[in-house]
Amino acid sequence: MKHEIIGGNFTLADGTPLPLSKAVRAGDFVFLSGQLGFDDAGTIPSGIKAQTSHCIRNMASILQEASLDISHIVKTTIWLTDLSNFAEFNEVYQKAFPQLPPARSTVCSQLALPSALIEIEAIAYG
């Protein structure tokens, strides 16, 4: 099956390219790479609510390039570094998906960047 890269590749702040795409369309599905809570300045703010909001905003931005929006998300996988952040994360997440929330798995794990409290990976359909 033919597939298409959406949003280009990730690069580090110093311009070093990473061997992964922001998203890939395969048929009617768009698979988003895990999103960290980077803000517009390329930094990760403190706090789970801010990071969750930025993860969702970053996903929406990538989906827009595929002519979709977050309502097209059908599955997410969430990585939290600390399960004590679950309630605050869930509060922000629930506001993003008030109706027809996607299927979801949530895992507690360390992340590649020590300042990251959350990573969200998603699959959209549309």
N, CA, C and O atoms as CSV, one atom per row, in Angstrom:
chain,resi,resn,atom,element,x,y,z
A,1,MET,N,N,0.840,-1.179,0.000
A,1,MET,CA,C,0.000,0.000,0.000
A,1,MET,C,C,0.881,1.236,0.000
A,1,MET,O,O,1.872,1.317,0.727
A,2,LYS,N,N,0.512,2.168,-0.805
A,2,LYS,CA,C,1.223,3.440,-0.873
A,2,LYS,C,C,0.937,4.247,0.397
A,2,LYS,O,O,-0.179,4.226,0.916
A,3,HIS,N,N,1.951,4.953,0.888
A,3,HIS,CA,C,1.728,5.830,2.031
A,3,HIS,C,C,2.391,7.178,1.787
A,3,HIS,O,O,3.256,7.318,0.922
A,4,GLU,N,N,1.965,8.170,2.571
A,4,GLU,CA,C,2.409,9.550,2.382
A,4,GLU,C,C,2.842,10.131,3.726
A,4,GLU,O,O,2.158,9.955,4.734
A,5,ILE,N,N,3.972,10.820,3.736
A,5,ILE,CA,C,4.442,11.494,4.945
A,5,ILE,C,C,3.671,12.799,5.110
A,5,ILE,O,O,3.522,13.569,4.162
A,6,ILE,N,N,3.186,13.035,6.317
A,6,ILE,CA,C,2.442,14.252,6.658
A,6,ILE,C,C,3.286,15.065,7.636
A,6,ILE,O,O,3.779,14.522,8.624
A,7,GLY,N,N,3.454,16.341,7.377
A,7,GLY,CA,C,4.139,17.224,8.322
A,7,GLY,C,C,5.650,17.168,8.281
A,7,GLY,O,O,6.310,17.847,9.067
A,8,GLY,N,N,6.210,16.382,7.390
A,8,GLY,CA,C,7.667,16.297,7.295
A,8,GLY,C,C,8.272,15.451,8.400
A,8,GLY,O,O,7.572,14.732,9.114
A,9,ASN,N,N,9.586,15.551,8.523
A,9,ASN,CA,C,10.315,14.785,9.532
A,9,ASN,C,C,10.582,15.648,10.753
A,9,ASN,O,O,10.555,16.876,10.680
A,10,PHE,N,N,10.838,14.996,11.864
A,10,PHE,CA,C,11.237,15.707,13.075
A,10,PHE,C,C,12.702,16.092,12.977
A,10,PHE,O,O,13.510,15.355,12.412
A,11,THR,N,N,13.038,17.235,13.523
A,11,THR,CA,C,14.438,17.643,13.660
A,11,THR,C,C,14.647,18.157,15.075
A,11,THR,O,O,13.728,18.688,15.699
A,12,LEU,N,N,15.850,17.996,15.565
A,12,LEU,CA,C,16.202,18.534,16.876
A,12,LEU,C,C,16.382,20.040,16.776
A,12,LEU,O,O,16.476,20.587,15.677
A,13,ALA,N,N,16.431,20.710,17.922
A,13,ALA,CA,C,16.578,22.171,17.949
A,13,ALA,C,C,17.826,22.627,17.200
A,13,ALA,O,O,17.848,23.722,16.637
A,14,ASP,N,N,18.871,21.787,17.191
A,14,ASP,CA,C,20.107,22.162,16.497
A,14,ASP,C,C,20.068,21.837,15.001
A,14,ASP,O,O,21.061,22.017,14.296
A,15,GLY,N,N,18.901,21.353,14.515
A,15,GLY,CA,C,18.753,21.053,13.097
A,15,GLY,C,C,19.047,19.614,12.719
A,15,GLY,O,O,18.890,19.240,11.557
A,16,THR,N,N,19.468,18.803,13.672
A,16,THR,CA,C,19.758,17.398,13.394
A,16,THR,C,C,18.460,16.665,13.054
A,16,THR,O,O,17.529,16.653,13.859
A,17,PRO,N,N,18.393,16.054,11.869
A,17,PRO,CA,C,17.173,15.331,11.504
A,17,PRO,C,C,17.064,14.010,12.273
A,17,PRO,O,O,18.067,13.353,12.550
A,18,LEU,N,N,15.844,13.644,12.605
A,18,LEU,CA,C,15.588,12.363,13.256
A,18,LEU,C,C,14.950,11.420,12.243
A,18,LEU,O,O,14.249,11.874,11.339
A,19,PRO,N,N,15.181,10.118,12.379
A,19,PRO,CA,C,14.668,9.165,11.391
A,19,PRO,C,C,13.211,8.776,11.642
A,19,PRO,O,O,12.885,7.594,11.745
A,20,LEU,N,N,12.332,9.789,11.740
A,20,LEU,CA,C,10.912,9.508,11.908
A,20,LEU,C,C,10.086,10.644,11.336
A,20,LEU,O,O,10.522,11.795,11.291
A,21,SER,N,N,8.896,10.299,10.903
A,21,SER,CA,C,7.967,11.278,10.344
A,21,SER,C,C,7.019,11.755,11.433
A,21,SER,O,O,6.753,11.030,12.391
A,22,LYS,N,N,6.508,12.979,11.287
A,22,LYS,CA,C,5.508,13.470,12.236
A,22,LYS,C,C,4.242,12.631,12.141
A,22,LYS,O,O,3.608,12.329,13.152
A,23,ALA,N,N,3.879,12.256,10.913
A,23,ALA,CA,C,2.716,11.399,10.694
A,23,ALA,C,C,2.835,10.749,9.322
A,23,ALA,O,O,3.554,11.229,8.445
A,24,VAL,N,N,2.117,9.652,9.161
A,24,VAL,CA,C,2.080,8.942,7.883
A,24,VAL,C,C,0.627,8.591,7.582
A,24,VAL,O,O,-0.080,8.034,8.422
A,25,ARG,N,N,0.193,8.930,6.356
A,25,ARG,CA,C,-1.137,8.519,5.905
A,25,ARG,C,C,-0.974,7.204,5.153
A,25,ARG,O,O,-0.128,7.077,4.267
A,26,ALA,N,N,-1.798,6.232,5.524
A,26,ALA,CA,C,-1.866,4.946,4.829
A,26,ALA,C,C,-3.346,4.665,4.595
A,26,ALA,O,O,-4.078,4.326,5.525
A,27,GLY,N,N,-3.772,4.807,3.362
A,27,GLY,CA,C,-5.199,4.688,3.069
A,27,GLY,C,C,-5.953,5.815,3.757
A,27,GLY,O,O,-5.586,6.983,3.631
A,28,ASP,N,N,-7.002,5.464,4.480
A,28,ASP,CA,C,-7.800,6.464,5.187
A,28,ASP,C,C,-7.308,6.720,6.610
A,28,ASP,O,O,-7.910,7.505,7.342
A,29,PHE,N,N,-6.230,6.069,7.001
A,29,PHE,CA,C,-5.693,6.238,8.354
A,29,PHE,C,C,-4.499,7.178,8.348
A,29,PHE,O,O,-3.710,7.187,7.403
A,30,VAL,N,N,-4.370,7.970,9.406
A,30,VAL,CA,C,-3.191,8.803,9.628
A,30,VAL,C,C,-2.621,8.393,10.982
A,30,VAL,O,O,-3.296,8.477,12.008
A,31,PHE,N,N,-1.362,7.948,10.964
A,31,PHE,CA,C,-0.669,7.500,12.164
A,31,PHE,C,C,0.278,8.605,12.618
A,31,PHE,O,O,1.233,8.936,11.914
A,32,LEU,N,N,0.018,9.175,13.791
A,32,LEU,CA,C,0.861,10.248,14.318
A,32,LEU,C,C,1.931,9.673,15.231
A,32,LEU,O,O,1.645,8.832,16.083
A,33,SER,N,N,3.165,10.131,15.049
A,33,SER,CA,C,4.229,9.779,15.984
A,33,SER,C,C,3.898,10.374,17.342
A,33,SER,O,O,3.105,11.310,17.442
A,34,GLY,N,N,4.505,9.833,18.379
A,34,GLY,CA,C,4.279,10.350,19.721
A,34,GLY,C,C,4.622,11.828,19.809
A,34,GLY,O,O,5.665,12.268,19.325
A,35,GLN,N,N,3.732,12.582,20.430
A,35,GLN,CA,C,3.911,14.025,20.571
A,35,GLN,C,C,4.240,14.369,22.016
A,35,GLN,O,O,3.556,13.939,22.944
A,36,LEU,N,N,5.293,15.148,22.187
A,36,LEU,CA,C,5.625,15.698,23.498
A,36,LEU,C,C,5.011,17.086,23.585
A,36,LEU,O,O,4.529,17.623,22.588
A,37,GLY,N,N,5.030,17.659,24.766
A,37,GLY,CA,C,4.373,18.935,25.002
A,37,GLY,C,C,5.193,20.154,24.670
A,37,GLY,O,O,5.199,21.113,25.442
A,38,PHE,N,N,5.891,20.151,23.541
A,38,PHE,CA,C,6.684,21.318,23.139
A,38,PHE,C,C,5.776,22.508,22.857
A,38,PHE,O,O,4.718,22.364,22.243
A,39,ASP,N,N,6.203,23.694,23.316
A,39,ASP,CA,C,5.474,24.920,22.989
A,39,ASP,C,C,6.045,25.512,21.705
A,39,ASP,O,O,6.916,24.911,21.075
A,40,ASP,N,N,5.554,26.691,21.315
A,40,ASP,CA,C,5.995,27.316,20.063
A,40,ASP,C,C,7.478,27.665,20.065
A,40,ASP,O,O,8.096,27.753,19.004
A,41,ALA,N,N,8.050,27.864,21.246
A,41,ALA,CA,C,9.472,28.202,21.351
A,41,ALA,C,C,10.356,26.958,21.331
A,41,ALA,O,O,11.581,27.068,21.372
A,42,GLY,N,N,9.741,25.774,21.269
A,42,GLY,CA,C,10.517,24.538,21.239
A,42,GLY,C,C,10.949,24.058,22.605
A,42,GLY,O,O,11.841,23.216,22.715
A,43,THR,N,N,10.324,24.585,23.655
A,43,THR,CA,C,10.638,24.138,25.009
A,43,THR,C,C,9.436,23.386,25.577
A,43,THR,O,O,8.310,23.524,25.099
A,44,ILE,N,N,9.702,22.601,26.590
A,44,ILE,CA,C,8.638,21.857,27.252
A,44,ILE,C,C,8.304,22.585,28.549
A,44,ILE,O,O,9.151,22.679,29.438
A,45,PRO,N,N,7.077,23.104,28.670
A,45,PRO,CA,C,6.710,23.820,29.893
A,45,PRO,C,C,6.587,22.855,31.071
A,45,PRO,O,O,6.466,21.644,30.884
A,46,SER,N,N,6.620,23.399,32.270
A,46,SER,CA,C,6.437,22.543,33.440
A,46,SER,C,C,4.943,22.318,33.654
A,46,SER,O,O,4.118,23.138,33.251
A,47,GLY,N,N,4.611,21.230,34.276
A,47,GLY,CA,C,3.225,20.936,34.624
A,47,GLY,C,C,2.522,20.052,33.619
A,47,GLY,O,O,2.633,20.240,32.407
A,48,ILE,N,N,1.796,19.087,34.149
A,48,ILE,CA,C,1.119,18.115,33.290
A,48,ILE,C,C,0.001,18.744,32.465
A,48,ILE,O,O,-0.205,18.348,31.317
A,49,LYS,N,N,-0.724,19.711,33.018
A,49,LYS,CA,C,-1.813,20.333,32.253
A,49,LYS,C,C,-1.279,21.073,31.033
A,49,LYS,O,O,-1.816,20.934,29.934
A,50,ALA,N,N,-0.227,21.856,31.224
A,50,ALA,CA,C,0.358,22.601,30.098
A,50,ALA,C,C,0.914,21.640,29.056
A,50,ALA,O,O,0.702,21.831,27.858
A,51,GLN,N,N,1.623,20.610,29.505
A,51,GLN,CA,C,2.204,19.665,28.550
A,51,GLN,C,C,1.119,18.901,27.790
A,51,GLN,O,O,1.253,18.668,26.589
A,52,THR,N,N,0.053,18.513,28.478
A,52,THR,CA,C,-1.041,17.810,27.804
A,52,THR,C,C,-1.686,18.708,26.756
A,52,THR,O,O,-1.958,18.266,25.640
A,53,SER,N,N,-1.928,19.954,27.108
A,53,SER,CA,C,-2.518,20.911,26.156
A,53,SER,C,C,-1.648,21.071,24.922
A,53,SER,O,O,-2.155,21.104,23.801
A,54,HIS,N,N,-0.333,21.171,25.125
A,54,HIS,CA,C,0.577,21.329,23.986
A,54,HIS,C,C,0.631,20.055,23.142
A,54,HIS,O,O,0.700,20.142,21.916
A,55,CYS,N,N,0.601,18.881,23.764
A,55,CYS,CA,C,0.563,17.631,22.992
A,55,CYS,C,C,-0.651,17.622,22.068
A,55,CYS,O,O,-0.538,17.300,20.885
A,56,ILE,N,N,-1.803,17.974,22.611
A,56,ILE,CA,C,-3.039,17.962,21.834
A,56,ILE,C,C,-2.988,19.019,20.739
A,56,ILE,O,O,-3.411,18.768,19.610
A,57,ARG,N,N,-2.477,20.189,21.065
A,57,ARG,CA,C,-2.360,21.251,20.059
A,57,ARG,C,C,-1.411,20.818,18.941
A,57,ARG,O,O,-1.681,21.071,17.767
A,58,ASN,N,N,-0.307,20.172,19.296
A,58,ASN,CA,C,0.647,19.712,18.289
A,58,ASN,C,C,0.027,18.644,17.392
A,58,ASN,O,O,0.266,18.633,16.184
A,59,MET,N,N,-0.770,17.743,17.977
A,59,MET,CA,C,-1.466,16.742,17.166
A,59,MET,C,C,-2.438,17.418,16.207
A,59,MET,O,O,-2.516,17.048,15.035
A,60,ALA,N,N,-3.178,18.407,16.699
A,60,ALA,CA,C,-4.143,19.123,15.856
A,60,ALA,C,C,-3.449,19.806,14.685
A,60,ALA,O,O,-3.969,19.819,13.569
A,61,SER,N,N,-2.282,20.368,14.940
A,61,SER,CA,C,-1.527,21.046,13.885
A,61,SER,C,C,-1.099,20.072,12.790
A,61,SER,O,O,-1.204,20.379,11.603
A,62,ILE,N,N,-0.622,18.912,13.188
A,62,ILE,CA,C,-0.208,17.900,12.210
A,62,ILE,C,C,-1.422,17.393,11.435
A,62,ILE,O,O,-1.365,17.245,10.214
A,63,LEU,N,N,-2.511,17.130,12.139
A,63,LEU,CA,C,-3.720,16.643,11.467
A,63,LEU,C,C,-4.271,17.656,10.476
A,63,LEU,O,O,-4.821,17.281,9.441
A,64,GLN,N,N,-4.125,18.929,10.787
A,64,GLN,CA,C,-4.592,19.977,9.872
A,64,GLN,C,C,-3.880,19.864,8.525
A,64,GLN,O,O,-4.480,20.119,7.481
A,65,GLU,N,N,-2.605,19.483,8.546
A,65,GLU,CA,C,-1.860,19.300,7.292
A,65,GLU,C,C,-2.406,18.136,6.472
A,65,GLU,O,O,-2.172,18.050,5.266
A,66,ALA,N,N,-3.140,17.240,7.140
A,66,ALA,CA,C,-3.772,16.110,6.453
A,66,ALA,C,C,-5.253,16.391,6.194
A,66,ALA,O,O,-6.009,15.482,5.849
A,67,SER,N,N,-5.667,17.657,6.362
A,67,SER,CA,C,-7.071,18.073,6.202
A,67,SER,C,C,-8.004,17.353,7.173
A,67,SER,O,O,-9.149,17.048,6.842
A,68,LEU,N,N,-7.495,17.086,8.375
A,68,LEU,CA,C,-8.278,16.457,9.436
A,68,LEU,C,C,-8.185,17.321,10.689
A,68,LEU,O,O,-7.459,18.315,10.719
A,69,ASP,N,N,-8.928,16.931,11.719
A,69,ASP,CA,C,-8.800,17.588,13.020
A,69,ASP,C,C,-8.869,16.517,14.108
A,69,ASP,O,O,-8.983,15.328,13.807
A,70,ILE,N,N,-8.800,16.938,15.368
A,70,ILE,CA,C,-8.710,15.926,16.425
A,70,ILE,C,C,-9.983,15.090,16.560
A,70,ILE,O,O,-9.951,14.021,17.170
A,71,SER,N,N,-11.092,15.553,16.007
A,71,SER,CA,C,-12.304,14.725,16.048
A,71,SER,C,C,-12.150,13.464,15.195
A,71,SER,O,O,-12.946,12.533,15.322
A,72,HIS,N,N,-11.140,13.426,14.332
A,72,HIS,CA,C,-10.874,12.250,13.503
A,72,HIS,C,C,-10.019,11.203,14.227
A,72,HIS,O,O,-9.808,10.109,13.703
A,73,ILE,N,N,-9.530,11.527,15.416
A,73,ILE,CA,C,-8.694,10.580,16.161
A,73,ILE,C,C,-9.566,9.448,16.695
A,73,ILE,O,O,-10.581,9.686,17.350
A,74,VAL,N,N,-9.154,8.207,16.404
A,74,VAL,CA,C,-9.910,7.031,16.832
A,74,VAL,C,C,-9.195,6.228,17.913
A,74,VAL,O,O,-9.819,5.399,18.576
A,75,LYS,N,N,-7.897,6.460,18.103
A,75,LYS,CA,C,-7.126,5.707,19.100
A,75,LYS,C,C,-5.956,6.550,19.573
A,75,LYS,O,O,-5.269,7.176,18.765
A,76,THR,N,N,-5.729,6.570,20.876
A,76,THR,CA,C,-4.536,7.216,21.422
A,76,THR,C,C,-3.836,6.253,22.370
A,76,THR,O,O,-4.459,5.389,22.988
A,77,THR,N,N,-2.540,6.427,22.464
A,77,THR,CA,C,-1.745,5.770,23.495
A,77,THR,C,C,-1.051,6.876,24.263
A,77,THR,O,O,-0.397,7.739,23.677
A,78,ILE,N,N,-1.197,6.845,25.574
A,78,ILE,CA,C,-0.666,7.878,26.452
A,78,ILE,C,C,0.441,7.274,27.296
A,78,ILE,O,O,0.287,6.189,27.856
A,79,TRP,N,N,1.555,7.983,27.383
A,79,TRP,CA,C,2.619,7.625,28.316
A,79,TRP,C,C,2.726,8.744,29.340
A,79,TRP,O,O,2.971,9.897,28.986
A,80,LEU,N,N,2.542,8.403,30.603
A,80,LEU,CA,C,2.734,9.338,31.706
A,80,LEU,C,C,3.945,8.886,32.502
A,80,LEU,O,O,4.134,7.690,32.719
A,81,THR,N,N,4.763,9.828,32.938
A,81,THR,CA,C,5.931,9.453,33.741
A,81,THR,C,C,5.563,9.242,35.202
A,81,THR,O,O,6.325,8.636,35.955
A,82,ASP,N,N,4.391,9.741,35.608
A,82,ASP,CA,C,3.974,9.655,37.008
A,82,ASP,C,C,2.455,9.520,37.041
A,82,ASP,O,O,1.740,10.437,36.637
A,83,LEU,N,N,1.963,8.388,37.518
A,83,LEU,CA,C,0.514,8.169,37.530
A,83,LEU,C,C,-0.223,9.123,38.460
A,83,LEU,O,O,-1.443,9.255,38.359
A,84,SER,N,N,0.490,9.790,39.361
A,84,SER,CA,C,-0.184,10.782,40.210
A,84,SER,C,C,-0.654,11.980,39.378
A,84,SER,O,O,-1.447,12.789,39.859
A,85,ASN,N,N,-0.173,12.103,38.137
A,85,ASN,CA,C,-0.619,13.167,37.227
A,85,ASN,C,C,-1.870,12.786,36.433
A,85,ASN,O,O,-2.379,13.589,35.651
A,86,PHE,N,N,-2.364,11.561,36.635
A,86,PHE,CA,C,-3.448,11.059,35.788
A,86,PHE,C,C,-4.690,11.943,35.833
A,86,PHE,O,O,-5.235,12.271,34.780
A,87,ALA,N,N,-5.150,12.335,37.005
A,87,ALA,CA,C,-6.392,13.118,37.111
A,87,ALA,C,C,-6.273,14.453,36.381
A,87,ALA,O,O,-7.193,14.846,35.663
A,88,GLU,N,N,-5.152,15.156,36.554
A,88,GLU,CA,C,-4.971,16.447,35.879
A,88,GLU,C,C,-4.845,16.265,34.367
A,88,GLU,O,O,-5.401,17.046,33.596
A,89,PHE,N,N,-4.114,15.231,33.947
A,89,PHE,CA,C,-4.029,14.919,32.518
A,89,PHE,C,C,-5.426,14.653,31.964
A,89,PHE,O,O,-5.806,15.207,30.932
A,90,ASN,N,N,-6.187,13.803,32.653
A,90,ASN,CA,C,-7.498,13.390,32.170
A,90,ASN,C,C,-8.461,14.571,32.062
A,90,ASN,O,O,-9.316,14.597,31.177
A,91,GLU,N,N,-8.324,15.543,32.956
A,91,GLU,CA,C,-9.163,16.744,32.912
A,91,GLU,C,C,-8.962,17.507,31.598
A,91,GLU,O,O,-9.931,17.919,30.962
A,92,VAL,N,N,-7.711,17.690,31.200
A,92,VAL,CA,C,-7.404,18.392,29.947
A,92,VAL,C,C,-7.814,17.537,28.746
A,92,VAL,O,O,-8.414,18.040,27.797
A,93,TYR,N,N,-7.490,16.256,28.793
A,93,TYR,CA,C,-7.795,15.332,27.697
A,93,TYR,C,C,-9.299,15.289,27.431
A,93,TYR,O,O,-9.736,15.340,26.281
A,94,GLN,N,N,-10.084,15.196,28.506
A,94,GLN,CA,C,-11.535,15.093,28.380
A,94,GLN,C,C,-12.126,16.324,27.693
A,94,GLN,O,O,-13.096,16.206,26.944
A,95,LYS,N,N,-11.559,17.493,27.939
A,95,LYS,CA,C,-12.040,18.714,27.285
A,95,LYS,C,C,-11.752,18.692,25.783
A,95,LYS,O,O,-12.507,19.266,24.998
A,96,ALA,N,N,-10.672,18.036,25.384
A,96,ALA,CA,C,-10.317,17.951,23.963
A,96,ALA,C,C,-11.219,16.978,23.209
A,96,ALA,O,O,-11.429,17.124,22.005
A,97,PHE,N,N,-11.749,15.987,23.923
A,97,PHE,CA,C,-12.588,14.954,23.304
A,97,PHE,C,C,-13.909,14.836,24.074
A,97,PHE,O,O,-14.169,13.799,24.684
A,98,PRO,N,N,-14.749,15.886,24.055
A,98,PRO,CA,C,-15.962,15.877,24.873
A,98,PRO,C,C,-17.009,14.858,24.419
A,98,PRO,O,O,-17.778,14.349,25.234
A,99,GLN,N,N,-17.036,14.564,23.124
A,99,GLN,CA,C,-17.975,13.581,22.588
A,99,GLN,C,C,-17.187,12.590,21.751
A,99,GLN,O,O,-16.190,12.953,21.126
A,100,LEU,N,N,-17.618,11.369,21.736
A,100,LEU,CA,C,-16.945,10.309,20.976
A,100,LEU,C,C,-15.445,10.264,21.260
A,100,LEU,O,O,-14.643,10.374,20.333
A,101,PRO,N,N,-15.053,10.104,22.527
A,101,PRO,CA,C,-13.626,10.023,22.814
A,101,PRO,C,C,-13.020,8.792,22.139
A,101,PRO,O,O,-13.673,7.756,22.018
A,102,PRO,N,N,-11.762,8.917,21.702
A,102,PRO,CA,C,-11.122,7.775,21.044
A,102,PRO,C,C,-10.839,6.647,22.032
A,102,PRO,O,O,-10.798,6.857,23.244
A,103,ALA,N,N,-10.646,5.456,21.490
A,103,ALA,CA,C,-10.136,4.363,22.315
A,103,ALA,C,C,-8.782,4.809,22.855
A,103,ALA,O,O,-8.070,5.570,22.198
A,104,ARG,N,N,-8.423,4.338,24.052
A,104,ARG,CA,C,-7.200,4.860,24.666
A,104,ARG,C,C,-6.542,3.810,25.539
A,104,ARG,O,O,-7.210,3.037,26.225
A,105,SER,N,N,-5.223,3.798,25.501
A,105,SER,CA,C,-4.410,3.036,26.444
A,105,SER,C,C,-3.526,4.030,27.168
A,105,SER,O,O,-3.039,4.985,26.563
A,106,THR,N,N,-3.315,3.816,28.457
A,106,THR,CA,C,-2.448,4.698,29.238
A,106,THR,C,C,-1.409,3.850,29.949
A,106,THR,O,O,-1.737,2.859,30.602
A,107,VAL,N,N,-0.149,4.252,29.815
A,107,VAL,CA,C,0.982,3.510,30.358
A,107,VAL,C,C,1.827,4.451,31.203
A,107,VAL,O,O,1.950,5.635,30.888
A,108,CYS,N,N,2.403,3.931,32.265
A,108,CYS,CA,C,3.351,4.716,33.059
A,108,CYS,C,C,4.760,4.261,32.690
A,108,CYS,O,O,5.087,3.079,32.790
A,109,SER,N,N,5.593,5.217,32.262
A,109,SER,CA,C,6.930,4.887,31.770
A,109,SER,C,C,7.816,6.124,31.765
A,109,SER,O,O,7.324,7.252,31.724
A,110,GLN,N,N,9.116,5.904,31.808
A,110,GLN,CA,C,10.041,7.011,31.579
A,110,GLN,C,C,9.947,7.422,30.118
A,110,GLN,O,O,9.578,6.623,29.257
A,111,LEU,N,N,10.285,8.685,29.849
A,111,LEU,CA,C,10.313,9.181,28.476
A,111,LEU,C,C,11.731,9.595,28.110
A,111,LEU,O,O,12.590,9.728,28.981
A,112,ALA,N,N,11.970,9.797,26.822
A,112,ALA,CA,C,13.321,10.093,26.332
A,112,ALA,C,C,13.869,11.410,26.868
A,112,ALA,O,O,15.071,11.527,27.106
A,113,LEU,N,N,13.000,12.402,27.061
A,113,LEU,CA,C,13.439,13.692,27.597
A,113,LEU,C,C,13.036,13.787,29.061
A,113,LEU,O,O,11.860,13.620,29.383
A,114,PRO,N,N,13.980,14.049,29.951
A,114,PRO,CA,C,13.671,14.087,31.385
A,114,PRO,C,C,12.601,15.104,31.777
A,114,PRO,O,O,11.895,14.894,32.763
A,115,SER,N,N,12.466,16.198,31.030
A,115,SER,CA,C,11.473,17.219,31.384
A,115,SER,C,C,10.065,16.871,30.892
A,115,SER,O,O,9.097,17.530,31.272
A,116,ALA,N,N,9.949,15.855,30.060
A,116,ALA,CA,C,8.642,15.459,29.521
A,116,ALA,C,C,7.884,14.623,30.546
A,116,ALA,O,O,8.408,13.647,31.083
A,117,LEU,N,N,6.646,15.021,30.806
A,117,LEU,CA,C,5.778,14.294,31.729
A,117,LEU,C,C,4.781,13.410,30.999
A,117,LEU,O,O,4.183,12.514,31.594
A,118,ILE,N,N,4.602,13.668,29.691
A,118,ILE,CA,C,3.587,12.968,28.911
A,118,ILE,C,C,4.012,12.884,27.444
A,118,ILE,O,O,4.701,13.764,26.927
A,119,GLU,N,N,3.589,11.816,26.798
A,119,GLU,CA,C,3.699,11.675,25.347
A,119,GLU,C,C,2.388,11.071,24.864
A,119,GLU,O,O,1.852,10.155,25.487
A,120,ILE,N,N,1.876,11.587,23.753
A,120,ILE,CA,C,0.631,11.065,23.185
A,120,ILE,C,C,0.873,10.667,21.730
A,120,ILE,O,O,1.354,11.458,20.919
A,121,GLU,N,N,0.526,9.424,21.428
A,121,GLU,CA,C,0.563,8.896,20.065
A,121,GLU,C,C,-0.888,8.698,19.628
A,121,GLU,O,O,-1.731,8.329,20.446
A,122,ALA,N,N,-1.187,8.935,18.366
A,122,ALA,CA,C,-2.581,8.846,17.928
A,122,ALA,C,C,-2.718,8.233,16.541
A,122,ALA,O,O,-1.801,8.270,15.720
A,123,ILE,N,N,-3.892,7.673,16.317
A,123,ILE,CA,C,-4.300,7.191,15.003
A,123,ILE,C,C,-5.603,7.907,14.661
A,123,ILE,O,O,-6.552,7.904,15.445
A,124,ALA,N,N,-5.635,8.518,13.482
A,124,ALA,CA,C,-6.837,9.214,13.014
A,124,ALA,C,C,-7.378,8.493,11.782
A,124,ALA,O,O,-6.647,7.798,11.076
A,125,TYR,N,N,-8.658,8.672,11.544
A,125,TYR,CA,C,-9.314,8.062,10.388
A,125,TYR,C,C,-10.135,9.128,9.669
A,125,TYR,O,O,-10.935,9.838,10.278
A,126,GLY,N,N,-9.921,9.218,8.382
A,126,GLY,CA,C,-10.726,10.184,7.645
A,126,GLY,C,C,-10.164,10.512,6.292
A,126,GLY,O,O,-10.744,11.315,5.561
